[in-house]
Amino acid sequence: MLDVSIRAGILNLLKHLTVDMGLVGLYISHDLSLIRNICDTTAIMYLGKIVEKGPH
């Protein structure tokens, strides 16, 4: 786990890269509140299979 300010800076940089440069990002996390704020689409996996998918 990173320091909160460093983590926020890295996530903001990744978000800006995906928006400004038209890149696609894949975030894998257990923190659903983070995923909700960063991603356009969220997929929930259970035992290696997607069981739920939708807009944040």
Secondary structure, 3 states (H helix, E strand, C coil): CCCHHHHHHHHHHHHHHHHHCCCCCCCCCCCHHHHHHHCCEEEEEECCEEEEEEEC
